[in-house]
Amino acid sequence: MDFGLTDDQATIRAAVADLAAKFDDQYWMECDRDKRFPSEFYDVLASGGWLGITTPEEYGGHGFGITEASILIEEVAKSGGGMNAASAIHLTIFGMHPVIKHGSDELKRRTLPGVVDGSTHVCFGVTEPGAGLDTTKITTFAEREGDHYRVNGRKVWISKAMESNKILLLTRTEKADEVAKKTDGMTLFLTDLDRDRIDVRPIPKMGRNAVSSNELFIDDLMIPVEDRVGEEGKGFTYILDGMNPERMLVAAEALGLGRVSLDRATRYGNERHVFGRPIGMNQGLQFPLADSLARLDAAELVLRKATWLYDKGEPSGREANTAKYLCADAGFEAADRALQTHGGMGYSEEYNVARYFREARLLKIAPLSQEMVLNYLGSHVLGLPRSY
């Protein structure tokens, strides 16, 4: 076993940390408060070529694996940008994988260079109000009309739709009651987010407000056949290719948030004096922070194993889901303890740990809940009867 980073990985970590450090807590607090997309941050990452870290070199990217992407996204979150920073680039650095793997050469040549250089913003349209995590229940429908598809439906919790000019859209092309398997009959498109046909409505929410979450109302959107990803009816299998890497990236984001929370709590524990001594001297505060350190370190090891397996082409579902579960728990616990360490000032916005707390809580829900992870491990790993 080798737990060291390669030269490339160490370079990525140092370079991204240096870039992210240019955007301090004040910047992220203002973006979150004003519900303003972090364009300056996004542009700096784009100009450095980091948005294409996993995109093949022939389309302008670097062609690295999910390990390198997870290192990048962890550093972004750990800088203090948290989920606002990570969500601004999350889909770009790996979400195009279904297109890279299954899209036509023409579609890839037409779209991927713009995604890499930052000029094309893409959102991912899968979740629907009546389906939730049961993707097979989506009803947004694409009906073939000659060389176009006419699409009608509704999507919800679509991140970054306000800023995006393209959407990776999952639809049904056959109704659920007309297919042999419930996962059949779904088709994936990468197409223009036409504002004349798609009404985008932001959802008010408790945190991560620099990157919008939205409802989409789609009325007679016309999509050319050339924008279809792969074959008609196989869209569900295509998005499955990206699910394990997505869990790994979310785990890395949670890990980064936990690290920055612990850093801020430790700093405050050393600096804040009450009753004539630093509060970090008190074991009632010191022990929880030390426990979070141990839990974050342990969660990181599972994440590193998961990305290593994926990049080697080995099965990684068990490790990817476990990493998401453990990193989300450890990251939130660290954020909660950071807030507690700050006492009353933690509940204010001055020290930013309240923002970390709100954003870390999201990672126990999205992109799938902790309970759904346990469902997977229970049925697919332990072999227990499926409960859903």
Secondary structure as a PSIPRED ss2 file (coil, helix, strand):
# PSIPRED VFORMAT (PSIPRED V4.0)

   1 M C   1.000  0.000  0.000
   2 D C   1.000  0.000  0.000
   3 F C   1.000  0.000  0.000
   4 G C   1.000  0.000  0.000
   5 L C   1.000  0.000  0.000
   6 T C   1.000  0.000  0.000
   7 D H   0.000  1.000  0.000
   8 D H   0.000  1.000  0.000
   9 Q H   0.000  1.000  0.000
  10 A H   0.000  1.000  0.000
  11 T H   0.000  1.000  0.000
  12 I H   0.000  1.000  0.000
  13 R H   0.000  1.000  0.000
  14 A H   0.000  1.000  0.000
  15 A H   0.000  1.000  0.000
  16 V H   0.000  1.000  0.000
  17 A H   0.000  1.000  0.000
  18 D H   0.000  1.000  0.000
  19 L H   0.000  1.000  0.000
  20 A H   0.000  1.000  0.000
  21 A C   1.000  0.000  0.000
  22 K C   1.000  0.000  0.000
  23 F C   1.000  0.000  0.000
  24 D C   1.000  0.000  0.000
  25 D H   0.000  1.000  0.000
  26 Q H   0.000  1.000  0.000
  27 Y H   0.000  1.000  0.000
  28 W H   0.000  1.000  0.000
  29 M H   0.000  1.000  0.000
  30 E H   0.000  1.000  0.000
  31 C H   0.000  1.000  0.000
  32 D H   0.000  1.000  0.000
  33 R H   0.000  1.000  0.000
  34 D H   0.000  1.000  0.000
  35 K C   1.000  0.000  0.000
  36 R C   1.000  0.000  0.000
  37 F C   1.000  0.000  0.000
  38 P C   1.000  0.000  0.000
  39 S H   0.000  1.000  0.000
  40 E H   0.000  1.000  0.000
  41 F H   0.000  1.000  0.000
  42 Y H   0.000  1.000  0.000
  43 D H   0.000  1.000  0.000
  44 V H   0.000  1.000  0.000
  45 L H   0.000  1.000  0.000
  46 A H   0.000  1.000  0.000
  47 S H   0.000  1.000  0.000
  48 G C   1.000  0.000  0.000
  49 G C   1.000  0.000  0.000
  50 W H   0.000  1.000  0.000
  51 L H   0.000  1.000  0.000
  52 G H   0.000  1.000  0.000
  53 I C   1.000  0.000  0.000
  54 T C   1.000  0.000  0.000
  55 T C   1.000  0.000  0.000
  56 P C   1.000  0.000  0.000
  57 E H   0.000  1.000  0.000
  58 E H   0.000  1.000  0.000
  59 Y H   0.000  1.000  0.000
  60 G C   1.000  0.000  0.000
  61 G C   1.000  0.000  0.000
  62 H C   1.000  0.000  0.000
  63 G C   1.000  0.000  0.000
  64 F C   1.000  0.000  0.000
  65 G C   1.000  0.000  0.000
  66 I H   0.000  1.000  0.000
  67 T H   0.000  1.000  0.000
  68 E H   0.000  1.000  0.000
  69 A H   0.000  1.000  0.000
  70 S H   0.000  1.000  0.000
  71 I H   0.000  1.000  0.000
  72 L H   0.000  1.000  0.000
  73 I H   0.000  1.000  0.000
  74 E H   0.000  1.000  0.000
  75 E H   0.000  1.000  0.000
  76 V H   0.000  1.000  0.000
  77 A H   0.000  1.000  0.000
  78 K H   0.000  1.000  0.000
  79 S H   0.000  1.000  0.000
  80 G H   0.000  1.000  0.000
  81 G H   0.000  1.000  0.000
  82 G H   0.000  1.000  0.000
  83 M H   0.000  1.000  0.000
  84 N H   0.000  1.000  0.000
  85 A H   0.000  1.000  0.000
  86 A H   0.000  1.000  0.000
  87 S H   0.000  1.000  0.000
  88 A H   0.000  1.000  0.000
  89 I H   0.000  1.000  0.000
  90 H H   0.000  1.000  0.000
  91 L H   0.000  1.000  0.000
  92 T H   0.000  1.000  0.000
  93 I H   0.000  1.000  0.000
  94 F H   0.000  1.000  0.000
  95 G H   0.000  1.000  0.000
  96 M C   1.000  0.000  0.000
  97 H H   0.000  1.000  0.000
  98 P H   0.000  1.000  0.000
  99 V H   0.000  1.000  0.000
 100 I H   0.000  1.000  0.000
 101 K H   0.000  1.000  0.000
 102 H H   0.000  1.000  0.000
 103 G C   1.000  0.000  0.000
 104 S C   1.000  0.000  0.000
 105 D H   0.000  1.000  0.000
 106 E H   0.000  1.000  0.000
 107 L H   0.000  1.000  0.000
 108 K H   0.000  1.000  0.000
 109 R H   0.000  1.000  0.000
 110 R H   0.000  1.000  0.000
 111 T H   0.000  1.000  0.000
 112 L H   0.000  1.000  0.000
 113 P H   0.000  1.000  0.000
 114 G H   0.000  1.000  0.000
 115 V H   0.000  1.000  0.000
 116 V H   0.000  1.000  0.000
 117 D H   0.000  1.000  0.000
 118 G C   1.000  0.000  0.000
 119 S C   1.000  0.000  0.000
 120 T C   1.000  0.000  0.000
 121 H C   1.000  0.000  0.000
 122 V E   0.000  0.000  1.000
 123 C E   0.000  0.000  1.000
 124 F E   0.000  0.000  1.000
 125 G E   0.000  0.000  1.000
 126 V C   1.000  0.000  0.000
 127 T C   1.000  0.000  0.000
 128 E C   1.000  0.000  0.000
 129 P C   1.000  0.000  0.000
 130 G C   1.000  0.000  0.000
 131 A C   1.000  0.000  0.000
 132 G C   1.000  0.000  0.000
 133 L C   1.000  0.000  0.000
 134 D C   1.000  0.000  0.000
 135 T H   0.000  1.000  0.000
 136 T H   0.000  1.000  0.000
 137 K H   0.000  1.000  0.000
 138 I C   1.000  0.000  0.000
 139 T C   1.000  0.000  0.000
 140 T C   1.000  0.000  0.000
 141 F E   0.000  0.000  1.000
 142 A E   0.000  0.000  1.000
 143 E E   0.000  0.000  1.000
 144 R E   0.000  0.000  1.000
 145 E E   0.000  0.000  1.000
 146 G C   1.000  0.000  0.000
 147 D C   1.000  0.000  0.000
 148 H E   0.000  0.000  1.000
 149 Y E   0.000  0.000  1.000
 150 R E   0.000  0.000  1.000
 151 V E   0.000  0.000  1.000
 152 N E   0.000  0.000  1.000
 153 G E   0.000  0.000  1.000
 154 R E   0.000  0.000  1.000
 155 K E   0.000  0.000  1.000
 156 V E   0.000  0.000  1.000
 157 W E   0.000  0.000  1.000
 158 I E   0.000  0.000  1.000
 159 S E   0.000  0.000  1.000
 160 K C   1.000  0.000  0.000
 161 A C   1.000  0.000  0.000
 162 M C   1.000  0.000  0.000
 163 E C   1.000  0.000  0.000
 164 S C   1.000  0.000  0.000
 165 N C   1.000  0.000  0.000
 166 K E   0.000  0.000  1.000
 167 I E   0.000  0.000  1.000
 168 L E   0.000  0.000  1.000
 169 L E   0.000  0.000  1.000
 170 L E   0.000  0.000  1.000
 171 T E   0.000  0.000  1.000
 172 R E   0.000  0.000  1.000
 173 T C   1.000  0.000  0.000
 174 E C   1.000  0.000  0.000
 175 K C   1.000  0.000  0.000
 176 A H   0.000  1.000  0.000
 177 D H   0.000  1.000  0.000
 178 E H   0.000  1.000  0.000
 179 V C   1.000  0.000  0.000
 180 A C   1.000  0.000  0.000
 181 K C   1.000  0.000  0.000
 182 K C   1.000  0.000  0.000
 183 T C   1.000  0.000  0.000
 184 D C   1.000  0.000  0.000
 185 G C   1.000  0.000  0.000
 186 M E   0.000  0.000  1.000
 187 T E   0.000  0.000  1.000
 188 L E   0.000  0.000  1.000
 189 F E   0.000  0.000  1.000
 190 L E   0.000  0.000  1.000
 191 T E   0.000  0.000  1.000
 192 D E   0.000  0.000  1.000
 193 L C   1.000  0.000  0.000
 194 D C   1.000  0.000  0.000
 195 R C   1.000  0.000  0.000
 196 D C   1.000  0.000  0.000
 197 R C   1.000  0.000  0.000
 198 I E   0.000  0.000  1.000
 199 D E   0.000  0.000  1.000
 200 V E   0.000  0.000  1.000
 201 R E   0.000  0.000  1.000
 202 P E   0.000  0.000  1.000
 203 I C   1.000  0.000  0.000
 204 P C   1.000  0.000  0.000
 205 K C   1.000  0.000  0.000
 206 M C   1.000  0.000  0.000
 207 G C   1.000  0.000  0.000
 208 R C   1.000  0.000  0.000
 209 N C   1.000  0.000  0.000
 210 A C   1.000  0.000  0.000
 211 V C   1.000  0.000  0.000
 212 S C   1.000  0.000  0.000
 213 S E   0.000  0.000  1.000
 214 N E   0.000  0.000  1.000
 215 E E   0.000  0.000  1.000
 216 L E   0.000  0.000  1.000
 217 F E   0.000  0.000  1.000
 218 I E   0.000  0.000  1.000
 219 D E   0.000  0.000  1.000
 220 D E   0.000  0.000  1.000
 221 L E   0.000  0.000  1.000
 222 M E   0.000  0.000  1.000
 223 I E   0.000  0.000  1.000
 224 P E   0.000  0.000  1.000
 225 V H   0.000  1.000  0.000
 226 E H   0.000  1.000  0.000
 227 D H   0.000  1.000  0.000
 228 R E   0.000  0.000  1.000
 229 V E   0.000  0.000  1.000
 230 G C   1.000  0.000  0.000
 231 E C   1.000  0.000  0.000
 232 E C   1.000  0.000  0.000
 233 G C   1.000  0.000  0.000
 234 K E   0.000  0.000  1.000
 235 G H   0.000  1.000  0.000
 236 F H   0.000  1.000  0.000
 237 T H   0.000  1.000  0.000
 238 Y H   0.000  1.000  0.000
 239 I H   0.000  1.000  0.000
 240 L H   0.000  1.000  0.000
 241 D C   1.000  0.000  0.000
 242 G C   1.000  0.000  0.000
 243 M H   0.000  1.000  0.000
 244 N H   0.000  1.000  0.000
 245 P H   0.000  1.000  0.000
 246 E H   0.000  1.000  0.000
 247 R H   0.000  1.000  0.000
 248 M H   0.000  1.000  0.000
 249 L H   0.000  1.000  0.000
 250 V H   0.000  1.000  0.000
 251 A H   0.000  1.000  0.000
 252 A H   0.000  1.000  0.000
 253 E H   0.000  1.000  0.000
 254 A H   0.000  1.000  0.000
 255 L H   0.000  1.000  0.000
 256 G H   0.000  1.000  0.000
 257 L H   0.000  1.000  0.000
 258 G H   0.000  1.000  0.000
 259 R H   0.000  1.000  0.000
 260 V H   0.000  1.000  0.000
 261 S H   0.000  1.000  0.000
 262 L H   0.000  1.000  0.000
 263 D H   0.000  1.000  0.000
 264 R H   0.000  1.000  0.000
 265 A H   0.000  1.000  0.000
 266 T H   0.000  1.000  0.000
 267 R H   0.000  1.000  0.000
 268 Y H   0.000  1.000  0.000
 269 G H   0.000  1.000  0.000
 270 N H   0.000  1.000  0.000
 271 E H   0.000  1.000  0.000
 272 R C   1.000  0.000  0.000
 273 H E   0.000  0.000  1.000
 274 V E   0.000  0.000  1.000
 275 F C   1.000  0.000  0.000
 276 G C   1.000  0.000  0.000
 277 R E   0.000  0.000  1.000
 278 P E   0.000  0.000  1.000
 279 I H   0.000  1.000  0.000
 280 G H   0.000  1.000  0.000
 281 M H   0.000  1.000  0.000
 282 N C   1.000  0.000  0.000
 283 Q H   0.000  1.000  0.000
 284 G H   0.000  1.000  0.000
 285 L H   0.000  1.000  0.000
 286 Q H   0.000  1.000  0.000
 287 F H   0.000  1.000  0.000
 288 P H   0.000  1.000  0.000
 289 L H   0.000  1.000  0.000
 290 A H   0.000  1.000  0.000
 291 D H   0.000  1.000  0.000
 292 S H   0.000  1.000  0.000
 293 L H   0.000  1.000  0.000
 294 A H   0.000  1.000  0.000
 295 R H   0.000  1.000  0.000
 296 L H   0.000  1.000  0.000
 297 D H   0.000  1.000  0.000
 298 A H   0.000  1.000  0.000
 299 A H   0.000  1.000  0.000
 300 E H   0.000  1.000  0.000
 301 L H   0.000  1.000  0.000
 302 V H   0.000  1.000  0.000
 303 L H   0.000  1.000  0.000
 304 R H   0.000  1.000  0.000
 305 K H   0.000  1.000  0.000
 306 A H   0.000  1.000  0.000
 307 T H   0.000  1.000  0.000
 308 W H   0.000  1.000  0.000
 309 L H   0.000  1.000  0.000
 310 Y H   0.000  1.000  0.000
 311 D H   0.000  1.000  0.000
 312 K C   1.000  0.000  0.000
 313 G C   1.000  0.000  0.000
 314 E C   1.000  0.000  0.000
 315 P C   1.000  0.000  0.000
 316 S C   1.000  0.000  0.000
 317 G H   0.000  1.000  0.000
 318 R H   0.000  1.000  0.000
 319 E H   0.000  1.000  0.000
 320 A H   0.000  1.000  0.000
 321 N H   0.000  1.000  0.000
 322 T H   0.000  1.000  0.000
 323 A H   0.000  1.000  0.000
 324 K H   0.000  1.000  0.000
 325 Y H   0.000  1.000  0.000
 326 L H   0.000  1.000  0.000
 327 C H   0.000  1.000  0.000
 328 A H   0.000  1.000  0.000
 329 D H   0.000  1.000  0.000
 330 A H   0.000  1.000  0.000
 331 G H   0.000  1.000  0.000
 332 F H   0.000  1.000  0.000
 333 E H   0.000  1.000  0.000
 334 A H   0.000  1.000  0.000
 335 A H   0.000  1.000  0.000
 336 D H   0.000  1.000  0.000
 337 R H   0.000  1.000  0.000
 338 A H   0.000  1.000  0.000
 339 L H   0.000  1.000  0.000
 340 Q H   0.000  1.000  0.000
 341 T H   0.000  1.000  0.000
 342 H C   1.000  0.000  0.000
 343 G C   1.000  0.000  0.000
 344 G H   0.000  1.000  0.000
 345 M H   0.000  1.000  0.000
 346 G H   0.000  1.000  0.000
 347 Y H   0.000  1.000  0.000
 348 S C   1.000  0.000  0.000
 349 E C   1.000  0.000  0.000
 350 E C   1.000  0.000  0.000
 351 Y C   1.000  0.000  0.000
 352 N C   1.000  0.000  0.000
 353 V H   0.000  1.000  0.000
 354 A H   0.000  1.000  0.000
 355 R H   0.000  1.000  0.000
 356 Y H   0.000  1.000  0.000
 357 F H   0.000  1.000  0.000
 358 R H   0.000  1.000  0.000
 359 E H   0.000  1.000  0.000
 360 A H   0.000  1.000  0.000
 361 R H   0.000  1.000  0.000
 362 L H   0.000  1.000  0.000
 363 L C   1.000  0.000  0.000
 364 K C   1.000  0.000  0.000
 365 I C   1.000  0.000  0.000
 366 A C   1.000  0.000  0.000
 367 P C   1.000  0.000  0.000
 368 L C   1.000  0.000  0.000
 369 S C   1.000  0.000  0.000
 370 Q H   0.000  1.000  0.000
 371 E H   0.000  1.000  0.000
 372 M H   0.000  1.000  0.000
 373 V H   0.000  1.000  0.000
 374 L H   0.000  1.000  0.000
 375 N H   0.000  1.000  0.000
 376 Y H   0.000  1.000  0.000
 377 L H   0.000  1.000  0.000
 378 G H   0.000  1.000  0.000
 379 S H   0.000  1.000  0.000
 380 H H   0.000  1.000  0.000
 381 V H   0.000  1.000  0.000
 382 L C   1.000  0.000  0.000
 383 G C   1.000  0.000  0.000
 384 L C   1.000  0.000  0.000
 385 P C   1.000  0.000  0.000
 386 R C   1.000  0.000  0.000
 387 S C   1.000  0.000  0.000
 388 Y C   1.000  0.000  0.000
